[in-house]
Amino acid sequence: MKKIFPSAAEALKGVVKDGQLMAVGGFGLCGIPEALIDALRDSGVQNLTVVSNNAGVDGFGLGKLLETRQIKKMIASYVGENKEFERQYIAGELELEFTPQGTLAEKLRAGGAGIPAFFTKTGVGTLVAEGKELRDFDGETYVMERALLPDVSLVKAWRADKSGNLQFRLTARNFNPAVAMAGKLCIVEVEELVEVGEMVPDEVHLPGIYVHRIVLNAHPEKRIEKRTITETAGV
């Protein structure tokens, strides 16, 4: 099976469609599949439901898809740092399924592991639990959460071999492995591509069986979030 594609646009061709449930890896600005997001924007698909820890920032990452109104609903755990997200949500133009971060990670992990649902105490007694099944275990109340099974997953990894075995770099690993495992079809953007056998087995963080398409992006932008503080007068 051919997994290597010459560009992000070619990797998405024939795969992405209007109305799909898509999962996108990354945490903040770290581990973002930048080239794939740009290609998704350029594809013109509409009415997407996107699962991601956050929605990028204005003008970068998933923020680009918000600007073009290609996302109708976000399933996310952190929605700050994006004024367009805020504007669309307050105006009723964007649906939001707000999900605790650990619950979101487990919903993706469960999807990849073939587990249809699980129970957690997180969210009990809050808006998160509204409309969901509650059950008591050992005197404690838990809420049932359904697993996520995206139609397509977009993932960023550091290195891949031609069979799709992946290696992630440091904190860019974040949500990416769980997103990759959950997707019915997984497309990965990598900075390095090597021959099969060049990666030490212990360096493989995700086996190639989860990966369907690979595109090389050797020079991603890699934005860095920096803390800024207000300077004290006279200092």
C-alpha positions, 0 to 999 in steps of 0.5 A: 500500500502506497503511503507517501504522497507528494503534497498535503493537497494530494494526501487529502485528495479523495478523502476529505468531504463536507460534514465530516468529523475530523480530529486534529493533533496538537496542544496549543501551538505545539505539534500542529499539522500546519501543512495539512490544515492549510491544505484542508482550508484550500480544499474548500470542504464545509460544515466540519466538526473538528475534535482538537484540544484547542482551536489554534490562534487567530491566523494560525492552525485551526484558526485559519479554518474558523476564518473561512467558516469551514468549521461548524462545531468544535469539540475541544477543551481549551478555547482561549487565545482565539478572538474569532472563535470567541466572536463566532461562539457568542454570535451563535455561529459556531457550536461548541461541545466543551470537554474536560481535557482528560476526558477528551484524551480518553474519548480519543484513546477509547476510540482507538482501542475499540472501547465504545464508552467509559465512565468518569467522575469528571463533569458530574453535577455540571453542564458537561453531564447534561443529557448523559447517562449517570451511574453509581459505582461503589457509592460514587456517581459517574457520567458515561462518555462516548468514544470518538471515532473521527472520519479523518485524523490529521497528525503531526510527527517528527519522523516516519519510515515508509511503512508509517511507523512514527516518532514524535519529538518531545512535547509535540507528542501530546494529543497526536498518538491518540488522534492518530489511533482514533481516526478511521483514516489517518494522515500524517505530516512529518519533518523527516522520512526514512527507509524502513529499518532505519528507526530503532524499534524502541524509537517507534511511538506509534506503529504504522498500522494506524497510518494511511497517508504520509506527507513530508513538510521538512520546514514547518513554521513551528510557532512558539508561545511566549509569556508576556508580562506588563512592565512595572513603571521605573523598573 
